[in-house]
Amino acid sequence: MAETRDVVIVGGGHNGLVTAFYLAKAGFKPLVLERRSLVGGSAITEEFHPGFRCSTLAHNTGSLRADVVRDMQLARHGLKLTTPEVSTASLLPDGRALVLYNDLKKTTQEIAQWSQKDATGYVEFGKALGKIGKVMGEALVLTPPNIDDPSSGDLWGMLKTGRAIRGLGKKDMYRVLRWGPMAVADLVSEFFDSEPLRATIAARGIFGTYLGPWSAGSALVLLLRAAADPTPAGQVQFAAGGAGAVTQAMAAAAKQAGAEIRSNADVAEIRVKDGVVTGVVLLSGEEISAKAVVSNADPKRTLMRLVDPAHLSPDFVQKIKNYRSLGTVAKMNLALSGLPDFTALKAKGNGNLLQGRIQISPEIDYLERAFDESKYGNFSRAPYLEITFPSLSDPSLAPAGQHVMSIYMQYAPYKLKNSDWEAQRTALGETVVKTIAQYAPNLPEKILRHQIITPRDLEETYGLTGGHIFHGELALDQFFTMRPLLDWARYQTPIEHLYLCGNGTHPGTGLTGGSGANAAREIVKALKK
């Protein structure tokens, strides 16, 4: 006889764990099933070379939602976060570097060496992002309203948001309406003259997306991120023990609240009968009945693979097929015998300036050219790179005197035109190292081991359909009431008692816990009816 549960949660990524916590606090007994040997999804820490551990995928924890951290008491469960003094060191081919700090005064003094006008613009832009981001943040906590038949709660939420927007004043209210659909390249050019600063900030609007800086709507991505962090270029924050420490703390909080978590439990099928979910079947053949099933997997994996599409209407199937979730990011982790010497940072103190984020995005056109290659099925030969050295803030991640280097590479399209990712894996790694070596010539001689994670690996190993790190494209037509689809943005699905809680739902902006918290609120309401 099949085991019976209140709620089964498919996937132990951070949103699944957040959902499990809130459901357990509401009196339910959720069972989390994780297909891999450790929970965490994209927020994990693993050893990739003897003695070297790294945040395998996500390497920055700066956007965790404050209410989630507070409610789950993550600090009590061992989470320790550090914020380095340096936010971003943006490298230029001519041997210079633009360094941005968490301290606004130091940042403006640095920018003033490039342009006094830009230093003033940085302060103005930061203030605008702060005000607009606060309003955006209020909208990200809301459940998207039912467009056809809004409830009193929907109307109240929309009214509060409308009042908040009006409260911005005429100038900033106009900015909200105007900036969202803009290309981020146009937006930053309104505030800054120096190309390095423009590109450094614009990169925040394209990270992890199939957008270039001149793509319409890329400014929206920047505004969404400003809801968690209004700093124009974005701050960086690290967890002691890597990103996996975040999800380990979440797992501990969920268990303490009453949830059960099983690893090595690969769900092969979500069972449905007469339009109602009945439970899940594991790859091992074990069946678990459930009154409700919550999927932390992406919408396509959930509704096109785990659920038999025969249970869905042809119209819905067609729409979910067209939900865009083709990734553009590859990840590379390096075990190093020592820190490389970056030419641009030597005079300023190489080690200290490597504690934050190192960015290779010297100008807007550089970013656009990198995007252009991906549009035609090639990975970028001069890629946009985001680099961190987590072992500088947490020496336990590497042997004494040695280091870990974590690199996001963009653009690496999921679909290559004339090849496949197994054939191009080595070439991808060589391109990344060659690009960084232009700025740190002695990097190649310090490499002990490469770990290269392609978009295909993101799909096959980590369960991200299309290799998309956000479970689907962040774009104007896949945002808020249209995430993942219009009429299905309230964490429910056409299958009764089957819910979604992953990044493919609103707000879906990465390692925030927002999607899981929002989904849990709606699921609790539905289950208590």
C-alpha positions as CSV (number, residue, x, y, z in Angstrom):
1,M,0.0,0.0,0.0
2,A,1.3,3.5,-0.9
3,E,2.4,5.7,1.9
4,T,0.1,8.7,2.3
5,R,1.2,12.3,3.1
6,D,-0.4,15.7,3.6
7,V,1.9,17.4,1.1
8,V,4.8,16.2,-1.0
9,I,7.3,18.8,-2.3
10,V,9.2,17.8,-5.4
11,G,12.7,19.2,-5.2
12,G,14.8,20.4,-2.3
13,G,16.1,23.6,-3.8
14,H,15.9,26.8,-1.7
15,N,12.3,27.6,-2.7
16,G,11.2,24.1,-1.9
17,L,12.8,24.3,1.5
18,V,11.2,27.7,2.2
19,T,7.8,26.4,1.2
20,A,8.3,23.3,3.4
21,F,9.1,25.6,6.4
22,Y,6.0,27.8,6.0
23,L,3.7,24.8,5.4
24,A,5.1,23.0,8.5
25,K,4.6,26.2,10.6
26,A,1.0,26.2,9.4
27,G,0.5,22.7,10.8
28,F,1.0,20.5,7.8
29,K,3.6,17.7,7.6
30,P,5.4,18.3,4.3
31,L,7.7,15.7,2.8
32,V,10.5,17.1,0.6
33,L,11.9,14.7,-2.0
34,E,15.3,15.6,-3.5
35,R,16.6,13.7,-6.4
36,R,20.3,14.3,-5.6
37,S,22.3,13.3,-2.6
38,L,22.2,16.7,-1.0
39,V,19.5,19.4,-0.8
40,G,20.0,22.9,-2.2
41,G,19.3,22.8,-5.9
42,S,21.4,25.6,-7.4
43,A,22.6,26.8,-3.9
44,I,25.1,24.0,-3.0
45,T,28.7,23.6,-1.9
46,E,30.6,20.6,-3.2
47,E,34.2,19.4,-3.3
48,F,35.4,19.4,-6.9
49,H,39.1,18.7,-6.2
50,P,40.7,17.2,-3.1
51,G,40.6,19.9,-0.4
52,F,38.8,22.4,-2.6
53,R,35.1,23.2,-2.0
54,C,33.1,25.8,-3.9
55,S,29.6,27.1,-4.4
56,T,29.1,24.9,-7.4
57,L,26.5,27.1,-9.1
58,A,25.2,30.3,-7.3
59,H,28.1,32.0,-5.6
60,N,26.5,35.2,-4.3
61,T,23.8,35.3,-1.5
62,G,23.2,39.0,-1.5
63,S,19.5,38.9,-2.4
64,L,17.9,36.7,0.3
65,R,14.6,38.2,1.3
66,A,14.9,39.7,4.8
67,D,11.6,38.3,6.1
68,V,12.5,34.7,5.0
69,V,15.9,35.0,6.8
70,R,14.1,36.3,9.9
71,D,11.2,33.8,9.9
72,M,13.5,30.8,9.4
73,Q,16.0,32.2,11.9
74,L,18.8,31.1,9.6
75,A,21.5,32.6,11.8
76,R,20.4,30.3,14.6
77,H,20.8,27.4,12.2
78,G,24.4,28.3,11.4
79,L,24.2,30.8,8.6
80,K,27.0,33.4,8.7
81,L,27.0,36.0,6.0
82,T,29.9,38.4,5.2
83,T,29.9,41.5,3.0
84,P,33.4,42.5,1.7
85,E,34.4,46.1,1.5
86,V,34.8,45.9,-2.2
87,S,31.6,45.4,-4.2
88,T,32.9,45.2,-7.8
89,A,36.3,45.6,-9.5
90,S,35.6,46.1,-13.2
91,L,38.6,45.4,-15.4
92,L,39.6,47.1,-18.6
93,P,41.9,45.9,-21.4
94,D,44.1,49.0,-21.1
95,G,45.3,47.9,-17.6
96,R,42.9,50.1,-15.6
97,A,40.2,49.1,-13.2
98,L,37.0,50.8,-11.9
99,V,36.5,49.8,-8.3
100,L,33.1,50.2,-6.5
101,Y,32.8,49.8,-2.8
102,N,29.9,49.2,-0.4
103,D,30.7,52.6,1.1
104,L,29.0,55.2,-1.0
105,K,31.6,57.9,-0.2
106,K,34.5,55.7,-1.3
107,T,32.6,54.7,-4.5
108,T,31.9,58.3,-5.5
109,Q,35.5,59.3,-4.9
110,E,36.6,56.5,-7.2
111,I,34.1,57.4,-9.9
112,A,35.1,61.0,-9.6
113,Q,38.5,60.1,-10.9
114,W,36.8,59.1,-14.1
115,S,34.1,61.7,-14.2
116,Q,32.7,64.1,-11.6
117,K,29.4,64.1,-13.5
118,D,29.2,60.3,-13.1
119,A,29.9,60.5,-9.4
120,T,27.0,62.8,-9.0
121,G,24.9,60.6,-11.3
122,Y,25.7,57.5,-9.3
123,V,24.3,59.1,-6.2
124,E,21.1,60.3,-8.0
125,F,20.6,56.9,-9.7
126,G,21.1,55.1,-6.4
127,K,18.4,57.3,-4.7
128,A,16.0,56.7,-7.6
129,L,16.6,52.9,-7.5
130,G,16.1,53.0,-3.7
131,K,12.7,54.6,-4.0
132,I,11.6,52.6,-7.0
133,G,13.0,49.4,-5.6
134,K,11.0,49.8,-2.4
135,V,7.8,49.9,-4.4
136,M,8.9,47.0,-6.6
137,G,9.7,45.1,-3.5
138,E,6.2,45.5,-2.2
139,A,4.9,44.1,-5.6
140,L,7.2,41.1,-5.4
141,V,5.7,40.1,-2.1
142,L,2.2,40.1,-3.6
143,T,0.5,37.1,-5.2
144,P,-0.2,38.2,-8.8
145,P,-3.9,39.1,-9.0
146,N,-6.6,37.2,-10.9
147,I,-7.0,39.4,-13.9
148,D,-10.5,38.2,-14.9
149,D,-12.0,37.9,-11.4
150,P,-9.9,39.7,-8.8
151,S,-10.7,39.0,-5.2
152,S,-11.0,41.6,-2.5
153,G,-7.4,40.7,-1.4
154,D,-6.2,41.2,-5.0
155,L,-7.9,44.6,-5.2
156,W,-6.5,45.7,-1.9
157,G,-2.9,44.6,-3.0
158,M,-3.2,46.5,-6.3
159,L,-4.6,49.5,-4.5
160,K,-1.7,49.5,-2.0
161,T,0.8,49.2,-4.9
162,G,-0.9,52.0,-6.8
163,R,-0.8,54.2,-3.8
164,A,2.9,53.4,-3.3
165,I,3.6,54.3,-7.0
166,R,1.7,57.6,-6.7
167,G,3.6,58.3,-3.4
168,L,6.9,58.3,-5.4
169,G,6.0,61.7,-6.8
170,K,5.5,62.7,-10.4
171,K,9.2,62.4,-11.4
172,D,9.8,58.9,-10.0
173,M,6.3,57.6,-11.0
174,Y,7.1,58.6,-14.6
175,R,10.4,56.8,-14.2
176,V,8.8,53.5,-13.1
177,L,6.5,53.5,-16.2
178,R,9.2,54.5,-18.6
179,W,12.2,52.6,-17.4
180,G,10.7,49.1,-17.3
181,P,10.4,48.6,-21.0
182,M,13.7,50.3,-21.8
183,A,17.0,48.8,-22.9
184,V,19.3,49.0,-19.9
185,A,22.0,50.5,-22.2
186,D,19.7,53.5,-22.8
187,L,18.9,53.8,-19.1
188,V,22.5,53.9,-17.8
189,S,23.5,56.4,-20.6
190,E,21.0,58.9,-19.1
191,F,23.1,59.0,-15.9
192,F,26.7,58.2,-16.9
193,D,29.2,59.2,-19.5
194,S,32.1,56.8,-18.7
195,E,31.8,53.6,-20.6
196,P,33.2,51.3,-17.9
197,L,30.6,52.5,-15.4
198,R,27.8,52.2,-17.9
199,A,28.7,48.6,-18.7
200,T,29.3,47.6,-15.1
201,I,25.8,48.7,-14.1
202,A,24.1,47.5,-17.3
203,A,25.5,44.0,-16.8
204,R,23.2,43.7,-13.8
205,G,20.2,44.0,-16.2
206,I,21.3,41.1,-18.4
207,F,22.9,38.6,-16.0
208,G,21.4,35.1,-16.5
209,T,19.0,36.3,-19.3
210,Y,18.7,35.9,-23.1
211,L,19.0,39.7,-23.4
212,G,21.8,42.0,-24.5
213,P,22.2,45.5,-23.1
214,W,20.3,46.9,-26.1
215,S,17.4,44.5,-25.7
216,A,14.0,46.1,-24.7
217,G,13.0,45.2,-21.2
218,S,16.5,44.6,-19.9
219,A,16.1,47.6,-17.6
220,L,13.2,45.8,-15.9
221,V,15.6,43.1,-14.8
222,L,17.8,45.8,-13.2
223,L,14.7,47.2,-11.4
224,L,13.7,43.8,-10.2
225,R,17.1,43.3,-8.6
226,A,17.0,46.8,-7.1
227,A,14.0,45.6,-5.1
228,A,16.4,43.6,-3.0
229,D,19.5,45.8,-3.3
230,P,19.2,49.4,-4.6
231,T,22.9,49.8,-5.1
232,P,23.3,50.6,-8.8
233,A,25.9,47.8,-9.5
234,G,24.6,45.5,-6.8
235,Q,26.4,44.4,-3.6
236,V,28.0,41.0,-3.0
237,Q,27.6,38.8,0.0
238,F,29.1,35.4,0.9
239,A,28.0,32.7,3.2
240,A,30.7,31.0,5.3
241,G,30.8,27.5,3.9
242,G,29.6,28.6,0.4
243,A,26.0,28.9,-1.0
244,G,25.3,25.4,0.4
245,A,25.4,26.8,3.9
246,V,22.2,28.8,3.0
247,T,20.2,25.8,2.0
248,Q,21.6,23.7,4.8
249,A,20.4,26.3,7.3
250,M,17.0,26.3,5.5
251,A,16.8,22.5,5.6
252,A,17.5,22.6,9.4
253,A,14.8,25.3,9.9
254,A,12.3,23.3,7.9
255,K,13.0,20.1,9.8
256,Q,12.7,21.9,13.1
257,A,9.4,23.2,12.0
258,G,8.1,19.7,11.3
259,A,9.0,18.9,7.7
260,E,10.7,15.7,6.6
261,I,13.4,15.7,3.9
262,R,14.6,12.7,1.9
263,S,17.6,12.8,-0.5
264,N,18.3,10.4,-3.3
265,A,14.5,10.4,-3.9
266,D,14.1,11.0,-7.6
267,V,10.4,11.7,-8.6
268,A,9.7,10.0,-11.9
269,E,6.0,10.9,-12.1
270,I,3.4,13.1,-10.5
271,R,0.2,11.0,-10.5
272,V,-3.1,12.5,-11.6
273,K,-6.6,11.1,-11.7
274,D,-9.7,12.8,-13.0
275,G,-7.9,16.2,-13.0
276,V,-6.8,15.9,-9.4
277,V,-3.3,15.1,-8.2
278,T,-3.0,11.9,-6.2
279,G,0.7,11.6,-5.4
280,V,4.1,10.8,-6.8
281,V,6.0,7.8,-8.1
282,L,9.8,7.6,-7.5
283,L,12.3,6.3,-9.9
284,S,12.7,3.4,-7.6
285,G,9.0,2.5,-8.1
286,E,7.9,3.6,-4.7
287,E,4.5,5.3,-4.6
288,I,3.6,8.1,-2.2
289,S,0.0,9.3,-2.1
290,A,-0.6,12.9,-1.2
291,K,-3.4,15.3,-0.7
292,A,-1.3,18.0,-2.4
293,V,1.9,18.1,-4.4
294,V,4.1,21.2,-4.7
295,S,6.8,21.2,-7.4
296,N,10.0,23.2,-6.9
297,A,11.0,22.0,-10.4
298,D,10.7,24.5,-13.3
299,P,7.3,24.8,-15.0
300,K,8.3,22.9,-18.1
301,R,9.8,20.0,-16.2
302,T,6.8,19.8,-13.9
303,L,4.0,20.1,-16.5
304,M,5.6,18.5,-19.6
305,R,7.7,15.7,-18.0
306,L,6.6,14.9,-14.4
307,V,2.9,15.2,-15.3
308,D,1.5,13.4,-18.4
309,P,0.5,16.2,-20.7
310,A,-2.7,14.2,-21.5
311,H,-4.1,15.6,-18.3
312,L,-3.8,19.1,-19.6
313,S,-5.8,21.0,-22.3
314,P,-4.1,21.3,-25.8
315,D,-4.2,25.1,-25.4
316,F,-2.4,25.0,-22.1
317,V,0.2,22.5,-23.5
318,Q,0.9,24.8,-26.4
319,K,1.4,27.8,-24.1
320,I,3.7,26.0,-21.7
321,K,5.7,24.7,-24.7
322,N,6.3,28.3,-25.7
323,Y,7.4,29.3,-22.2
324,R,11.0,30.5,-22.9
325,S,13.6,28.7,-20.7
326,L,16.8,28.4,-22.8
327,G,19.8,29.3,-20.7
328,T,22.8,31.4,-21.6
329,V,25.1,30.9,-18.7
330,A,28.0,28.4,-18.0
331,K,29.8,28.0,-14.7
332,M,33.5,27.3,-14.2
333,N,35.2,26.6,-10.9
334,L,39.0,26.6,-10.6
335,A,41.3,25.1,-7.9
336,L,44.3,27.4,-7.8
337,S,47.8,27.0,-6.2
338,G,47.7,30.7,-5.3
339,L,46.0,34.0,-6.2
340,P,46.6,35.2,-9.8
341,D,48.0,38.7,-10.2
342,F,45.6,41.1,-12.0
343,T,47.6,43.8,-13.8
344,A,45.0,46.5,-13.2
345,L,44.8,45.8,-9.4
346,K,48.5,45.4,-8.5
347,A,49.0,49.1,-7.7
348,K,45.8,49.1,-5.6
349,G,46.3,45.9,-3.6
350,N,45.5,42.8,-5.6
351,G,44.4,40.6,-2.7
352,N,42.0,43.2,-1.0
353,L,40.3,44.1,-4.2
354,L,39.7,40.4,-5.1
355,Q,37.4,39.9,-2.1
356,G,34.3,41.2,-3.9
357,R,33.2,40.5,-7.5
358,I,35.5,40.9,-10.4
359,Q,33.8,41.8,-13.6
360,I,34.9,41.6,-17.2
361,S,32.4,43.9,-19.1
362,P,34.5,46.8,-20.2
363,E,31.9,48.5,-22.4
364,I,28.3,48.3,-23.6
365,D,29.4,47.2,-27.1
366,Y,31.5,44.4,-25.6
367,L,28.5,43.0,-23.9
368,E,26.3,43.4,-27.0
369,R,28.9,41.6,-29.2
370,A,29.0,38.7,-26.6
371,F,25.2,38.5,-26.9
372,D,25.3,38.6,-30.7
373,E,27.3,35.4,-30.9
374,S,24.8,33.5,-28.8
375,K,21.9,34.6,-31.1
376,Y,23.5,32.6,-33.9
377,G,24.2,29.5,-31.8
378,N,27.8,30.1,-30.8
379,F,29.3,30.7,-27.3
380,S,30.9,34.1,-26.8
381,R,34.6,34.2,-27.7
382,A,35.0,37.4,-25.7
383,P,32.5,36.7,-22.9
384,Y,31.1,38.7,-20.1
385,L,32.5,37.2,-16.9
386,E,31.6,37.5,-13.2
387,I,34.4,36.2,-10.9
388,T,34.7,35.7,-7.2
389,F,37.3,34.2,-4.9
390,P,35.2,32.8,-2.1
391,S,38.3,31.3,-0.3
392,L,39.4,34.9,0.5
393,S,36.4,35.4,2.8
394,D,36.3,31.8,3.9
395,P,39.7,30.1,3.9
396,S,38.2,26.8,4.9
397,L,37.2,26.3,1.2
398,A,40.8,25.6,0.1
399,P,44.1,24.3,1.5
400,A,46.3,26.9,3.2
401,G,47.8,29.4,0.7
402,Q,45.6,28.0,-2.1
403,H,42.3,29.3,-3.5
404,V,39.1,28.7,-5.2
405,M,38.0,30.8,-8.2
406,S,34.3,30.8,-9.2
407,I,33.3,32.1,-12.6
408,Y,30.0,32.8,-14.4
409,M,30.4,32.9,-18.1
410,Q,27.9,34.5,-20.5
411,Y,26.9,33.9,-23.2
412,A,26.7,30.1,-23.6
413,P,23.5,29.2,-25.4
414,Y,21.9,26.0,-24.6
415,K,21.6,25.1,-28.2
416,L,24.8,25.2,-30.3
417,K,24.4,25.6,-34.0
418,N,27.0,23.2,-35.4
419,S,28.1,21.2,-32.4
420,D,27.1,20.0,-28.9
421,W,28.3,20.8,-25.5
422,E,30.4,17.7,-24.9
423,A,32.4,18.5,-28.0
424,Q,32.8,22.1,-26.9
425,R,33.4,21.7,-23.2
426,T,37.2,22.0,-23.5
427,A,37.0,25.0,-25.9
428,L,34.6,26.7,-23.5
429,G,37.1,26.3,-20.6
430,E,40.0,27.5,-22.8
431,T,38.1,30.6,-23.8
432,V,37.3,31.6,-20.2
433,V,40.9,31.1,-19.1
434,K,42.3,32.9,-22.1
435,T,39.9,35.8,-21.5
436,I,40.9,36.2,-17.8
437,A,44.6,35.7,-18.7
438,Q,44.4,39.0,-20.7
439,Y,43.9,40.7,-17.3
440,A,45.9,38.2,-15.1
441,P,48.7,36.7,-17.2
442,N,49.9,34.2,-14.6
443,L,46.5,32.6,-14.1
444,P,47.1,29.5,-16.3
445,E,50.2,28.4,-14.4
446,K,48.2,28.4,-11.1
447,I,45.4,26.2,-12.2
448,L,45.3,22.8,-10.5
449,R,41.9,21.7,-11.7
450,H,39.0,22.9,-13.9
451,Q,35.3,22.2,-13.3
452,I,33.3,23.2,-16.3
453,I,29.5,23.2,-16.1
454,T,27.7,23.7,-19.4
455,P,24.1,24.6,-20.0
456,R,23.5,20.9,-20.8
457,D,25.0,20.0,-17.4
458,L,22.7,22.5,-15.8
459,E,19.8,20.6,-17.3
460,E,20.9,17.0,-16.9
461,T,22.7,17.1,-13.5
462,Y,20.8,19.9,-11.8
463,G,17.4,19.6,-13.4
464,L,17.1,23.0,-15.0
465,T,15.2,22.7,-18.2
466,G,17.1,24.3,-21.0
467,G,19.9,25.1,-18.6
468,H,18.1,28.3,-17.4
469,I,19.3,29.3,-14.0
470,F,16.0,31.2,-13.2
471,H,13.6,28.4,-14.4
472,G,12.6,30.6,-17.3
473,E,13.4,33.9,-19.0
474,L,13.0,37.1,-17.0
475,A,11.2,39.3,-19.5
476,L,8.2,41.6,-19.8
477,D,6.0,38.9,-21.1
478,Q,7.1,36.3,-18.4
479,F,6.8,38.6,-15.4
480,F,4.3,39.1,-12.6
481,T,0.8,38.0,-13.8
482,M,2.4,36.2,-16.8
483,R,4.9,34.1,-14.8
484,P,4.9,31.4,-16.0
485,L,1.7,32.0,-17.9
486,L,-1.2,34.5,-18.0
487,D,-4.0,33.1,-15.8
488,W,-1.6,30.7,-14.0
489,A,0.6,33.1,-12.0
490,R,-0.9,32.3,-8.6
491,Y,1.2,29.2,-7.9
492,Q,-1.7,26.9,-8.9
493,T,-1.8,24.7,-12.1
494,P,-4.7,23.2,-14.1
495,I,-4.3,20.1,-12.1
496,E,-6.2,20.4,-8.8
497,H,-4.0,20.4,-5.7
498,L,-0.8,20.6,-7.8
499,Y,1.2,23.8,-7.1
500,L,4.4,25.4,-8.3
501,C,6.9,27.1,-5.9
502,G,10.1,27.5,-7.9
503,N,11.8,30.4,-9.7
504,G,9.5,29.8,-12.6
505,T,6.8,31.6,-10.6
506,H,6.6,35.2,-9.4
507,P,9.0,36.9,-8.5
508,G,11.5,34.3,-9.8
509,T,14.6,36.5,-9.4
510,G,17.1,34.0,-8.0
511,L,18.3,33.1,-4.5
512,T,15.7,35.2,-2.6
513,G,13.2,32.7,-1.3
514,G,10.5,34.9,-2.5
515,S,8.8,32.4,-4.8
516,G,8.7,29.8,-2.1
517,A,7.3,32.2,0.6
518,N,4.7,33.5,-1.7
519,A,3.6,30.1,-2.9
520,A,3.4,28.7,0.7
521,R,1.0,31.5,1.6
522,E,-1.4,30.6,-1.2
523,I,-1.1,26.9,-0.7
524,V,-1.9,27.2,3.0
525,K,-5.0,29.2,2.2
526,A,-6.1,26.6,-0.4
527,L,-5.4,23.6,1.9
528,K,-7.2,25.1,4.8
529,K,-10.4,25.8,2.9
